Amino acid sequence: MTRAGNVVWRLGKVSGVFVALVYCVFSLSDMVFSLAAFMQGVPEANPVMAWLLHHGLFIPGKIALTASVAVLIGWSYRIEAVRPAAWGALLMTFGVNVYHLWGLSVV
């Protein structure tokens, strides 16, 4: 088996609960970074989250959305075809956090 094949095989051994918890950490840190950006006058770019922010529901909405996605990841991760999407969600939320950190350092 190739080196890349070994990495993919080992990723398949990670539990869905672990992936869901990592998603929660990334997503909730996104919420904290977003709140810091709002205090600097930066608007929310996501239209759904902007609507929640406008109606004073940003924090409960973000927590509810994070919990829903985490439960979905944890429950469905045992299905092999779902794993790339779960890892994609982790990669995307990690990228959003890196973007927030960069943006907050510039503002």
C-alpha positions as CSV (number, residue, x, y, z in Angstrom):
1,M,0.0,0.0,0.0
2,T,1.3,3.5,-0.8
3,R,2.0,6.1,1.8
4,A,-1.1,8.1,0.9
5,G,-3.1,4.9,1.1
6,N,-1.9,4.3,4.6
7,V,-2.9,7.8,5.7
8,V,-6.4,7.4,4.2
9,W,-6.7,4.0,5.9
10,R,-5.7,5.4,9.3
11,L,-8.2,8.3,8.9
12,G,-10.9,5.6,8.5
13,K,-10.0,4.4,12.0
14,V,-10.9,7.7,13.7
15,S,-14.2,7.7,15.5
16,G,-17.2,9.8,14.4
17,V,-17.4,11.2,18.0
18,F,-13.8,12.5,17.7
19,V,-14.5,14.1,14.3
20,A,-17.7,15.6,15.7
21,L,-16.0,17.1,18.7
22,V,-13.2,18.6,16.6
23,Y,-15.9,20.1,14.4
24,C,-17.5,21.6,17.5
25,V,-14.2,23.1,18.6
26,F,-13.6,24.7,15.2
27,S,-17.2,25.9,14.8
28,L,-17.4,27.4,18.2
29,S,-14.1,29.1,17.8
30,D,-15.5,30.5,14.6
31,M,-18.3,32.0,16.7
32,V,-15.9,33.6,19.1
33,F,-13.7,35.0,16.3
34,S,-16.9,36.3,14.5
35,L,-18.0,38.1,17.7
36,A,-14.6,39.7,17.9
37,A,-14.8,40.8,14.3
38,F,-18.3,42.3,14.9
39,M,-16.8,44.4,17.7
40,Q,-14.3,45.8,15.1
41,G,-17.1,46.7,12.8
42,V,-16.7,43.8,10.4
43,P,-20.1,42.6,8.9
44,E,-21.2,38.9,8.8
45,A,-20.6,37.5,5.3
46,N,-22.9,34.5,5.7
47,P,-26.5,35.7,4.9
48,V,-28.1,33.2,7.2
49,M,-25.9,34.1,10.1
50,A,-26.3,37.8,9.2
51,W,-30.1,37.4,9.5
52,L,-29.7,35.6,12.9
53,L,-27.3,38.4,14.0
54,H,-29.8,41.1,13.0
55,H,-32.5,39.4,15.0
56,G,-30.3,38.8,18.1
57,L,-30.1,35.1,17.6
58,F,-26.5,34.7,16.4
59,I,-25.2,32.8,19.5
60,P,-28.1,30.4,19.9
61,G,-28.3,29.9,16.2
62,K,-24.6,29.1,15.8
63,I,-24.8,26.7,18.8
64,A,-27.9,25.0,17.4
65,L,-26.4,24.7,13.9
66,T,-23.1,23.4,15.3
67,A,-24.8,20.8,17.5
68,S,-27.0,19.7,14.6
69,V,-24.0,19.2,12.2
70,A,-21.9,17.6,15.0
71,V,-24.7,15.0,15.7
72,L,-25.1,14.4,12.0
73,I,-21.3,13.8,11.6
74,G,-21.1,11.6,14.7
75,W,-24.1,9.5,13.7
76,S,-23.3,9.1,10.0
77,Y,-19.5,8.8,10.2
78,R,-19.8,5.0,10.3
79,I,-20.9,5.1,6.7
80,E,-17.7,5.2,4.7
81,A,-19.1,7.3,1.9
82,V,-19.8,10.1,4.4
83,R,-16.3,10.4,5.8
84,P,-14.9,12.7,3.0
85,A,-17.7,15.1,3.6
86,A,-17.0,15.1,7.4
87,W,-13.3,15.8,6.8
88,G,-14.3,18.4,4.3
89,A,-16.4,20.1,7.0
90,L,-13.4,20.1,9.3
91,L,-11.1,21.5,6.7
92,M,-13.6,24.2,5.8
93,T,-14.1,25.3,9.4
94,F,-10.4,25.2,10.0
95,G,-9.9,27.5,7.0
96,V,-12.5,29.9,8.3
97,N,-10.7,30.1,11.6
98,V,-7.4,30.8,9.8
99,Y,-9.1,33.5,7.8
100,H,-10.6,35.0,11.0
101,L,-7.2,35.1,12.7
102,W,-5.6,36.7,9.7
103,G,-8.5,39.2,9.4
104,L,-8.4,40.1,13.0
105,S,-4.6,40.7,12.8
106,V,-5.1,43.1,9.9
107,V,-8.0,45.1,11.3
